[in-house]
Amino acid sequence: MKNNRRTFIKLAGIAAAGLAVAPKAMASSGGHSPVKVNPEAVHAKQWAMVIDTTKVHTEEAIAELSKVCHAIHNVPSIEGKREVKWLWSDEYGHTFPEQENPHLAEEVHHRTYMLLCNHCENPPCVRVCPTKATYKRPDGIVAMDYHRCIGCRYCMAGCPYGSRSFNWGEPRKNLDLSKLNPEFPTRMRGVVEKCNFCVERLAVGKMPACVEASKGAIVFGDLYDPDSEVRKVLREKFTIRRKPSAGTEPCVYYVI
Amino acid sequence: MLELALKGSKRYYGWIAFLLVLIGIGSIAYVNQLMVGLETTGMSRDVSWGFYISQFTYLVGLAASGVMIVLPNYFHSYKTNKHMVIFGEFMAIAACIMCMLFIAVDVGQPTRMLNVMLHPTPNSILFWDMTVLIGYLSLNLLVGWTCLQADRAHLPHPKWLKPFIYISILWAFSIHTVTAFLYQGLPGRHYWLTAILAARFLASAFCSGPAILLLVMMITEKFTSFKMARNAVSTLVKIIMYAMCVNMFFFALEIFTSFYSNIPGHMHPILYLFAHADSGLVTLMWTFLAFAAISITLLVTPQFRNNLKLLPYTLAILVIATWLDKGLGLVIGGFNPTPFETITPYWPTGKELLVSMMVYAIGALIVTVLFKIATSVKKETGDSQLLPCGCSSEDACECDSEEAEAVPAEA
C-alpha cells in the first residue's frame, strides 16, 4: 500500500510539473501547427477563376478536364441521380437559368459550359454548416473537413449552384482501387464533397489541374491583386457569373 | 410516478408489445441503412432532404402545439383547460424526441452528431434548432413532471415553477420559428425563401398539433376513465378552426405573390407540385387543397363543429391536409426545380418508410407510457373523470340518473 501511495504521489508530481510546463511549450510554438509552409506555395487573398467559353465549350473537352480532376481527387464515378461530381458540364439554360432569353445568339446558346464550385466570397454553405466542416480559408477557398462532416446535407440545401455531392453509399466501391491517387484521400460514405480549387496543388506551387489541362482556356489567380492574370482578363473581356442575384459573390467567371 | 406505467391491463401490455414489434422491424431497416449508407433512401444529389426531414418539420409543429392549451390556462386563467395541460406537455415531450430521432436517422455520420455541440456554430440555424429543441424538451419534462407530482400529492404547483412555465410558452413559438428559419434563409430555394414561412409554420402547427392531440385524447378516453371537459374541447376546436383559416390564408398569400408578380422562380415550384409533377404527387397536392377546404367548411359551420360524432373525421381530414402540405410538398417543392432548372423526382423508399415507422412507433410508445401515467394520476385524484351520464366531472353537468340511463355513456 505504502509503495502504491508513493508511486501515486510521484506520478501526480510529474503530471503537475507537466501541466505547469505545457502552456509555455504551446506558446513557444506560436499557437500554429508545426507544419512548415512549402516555399514554392502560391498565395492569394481570394483565388478566382475565369473560364473562356469561346475556347472551352464542348462536352468532350470539358469531359477531359473532369477526368483529370476526378482522377487526382479520387472522385467515385456513379451513374444516375446519386452521382458525385466536382467538375462537370451543362447547357446554357441550366448554367445561367436567370440569364437566358429566347433569342440568344445561337452559337452562345449551343455552347456547353463547365461547372464547378464557385468558391463564393459569401458562401451560404459555410453559413449553414453546423459543425464548421465547411469553412472559408484565408485564401478564399471554400474547403471541407471530411472528418468533421456529420452528413446533415444542410450545405447542399444552402448551395444555390448545386455544386455539392453527397456520398449516399460507400464511395470506394465505385473507384478503381488500382488507379487511386495515393497523394489525395478517398472519402467515406455519409459525407459531402466538392471541388477544392486544388488546394493541395496550390500548396506546392502548382496551378489547379483543370487550369493546367485547359491549355490557356481557364485563367486562375488572385481576385484582389490588380496585376493578376485573372484581373487582366476581367478588365478586357465581358464576363458573367452564375446567379449573381443570390448575393454570394461567386469567384468563377465566364467569358462569353 | 413511473410505477404507474407498469400496472396495466393485458390490452395495455399488448399494445406496448405491438409497438415494440414495430420498433424492432423498423430498426432492422435502420441497421441496414447504417451499414450501407443513405442509398437505401429515395434521396438524391438534387433532392438531398426527404421524408425524414419533412417528418421532423411536421413534428416540430406537434411539439409547439401544446402551447394552445397551456397558454389560455396560464396567460388567461382559462382554468377549463387545467386538466388537459399535462397531456399537451407530454405530447410535446414525445414530439421533441421524435424530431431528434428523425434528424439522427437522416445524417450520414450519426456517430459524429456530437460535433454540433463540440464545435458550436452560432451562424448555423441547425445549431439553434438543436438548442431550442433540447431546451423545449427539458422545459416540458420539468414542468409536466413537477405539476403532475404536485397534483398527485394534492399540493398546489410550486411557485418556483412559474418562470419555467412562462418561458416554455414563449419557447414553443421559438422552436417552430427556428425550424422555419432552417428553410427560409436559403438563397436559391424559392419555395422556401419567403418571410411568411415561419408564420405559416406556426399557423399550420396550431391547427394540426391540437387536432392530433384531440384525436389521441379521444382514443385515450376509450381506454381510460378520463373524460375531457366539454368546454375545453370546444375551445380547442375553435382554436383549430382559426389556425387552419389563417394557415390557408397565408398559403393564398404565397399564391398571389408568386403568380401576380409573375416571377418564374416563385411560380415554378408551385406549378411543379400542383401541375407538372408525376400524377401521384399532383393528386396528393390537390387532395391537400380539397381536404383543407372540407375541414374548414366543417369547422366554421357551428352544427358540424359542435357535432362530436363528426369531429374525429373533421380533425383527421385536417391532419391529412396539413401533413400533405408540410410533411410532403414542402421539401419536394423546395428542391424542385433544381438549381439547374431541371426536375429530379423524389419518392421515399420502403426502407425509408420502415425507419420512419420506427421513429413514429417510438413516439407512440412514449405517448402511451406518459399518458398512462397522467390518466392514472387523474383517476387517483378524481379529476376530469367520466360520469355515468357520459359527461366529464369537470362539466357543470345537470344530467340526472334517469337521463343517464336513457343516454348510454359513450364508451
Interface residues (C-beta under 8 A of the other chain):
Chain A: K81 R82 E83 V84 D90 G93 H94 T95 P97 E98 P124 R127 V128 C129 P130 T131 K132 A133 R148 C149 I150 G151 C152 R153 Y154 M156 A157 G158 C159 P160 Y161 G162 S165 F166 N167 W168 G169 E170 M188 R189 G190 V191 V192 K243 A246 G247 T248
Chain B: V36 G37 L38 E39 T41 M43 S44 R45 D46 S48 W49 I103 D106 V107 G108 Q109 P110 R112 M113 N115 V116 L118 H119 T121 N123 S124 I125 L126 F127 M130 L182 Y183 G185 L186 P187 G188 R189 G265 G334 F335 T338 P339 F340 E341 T342 T344
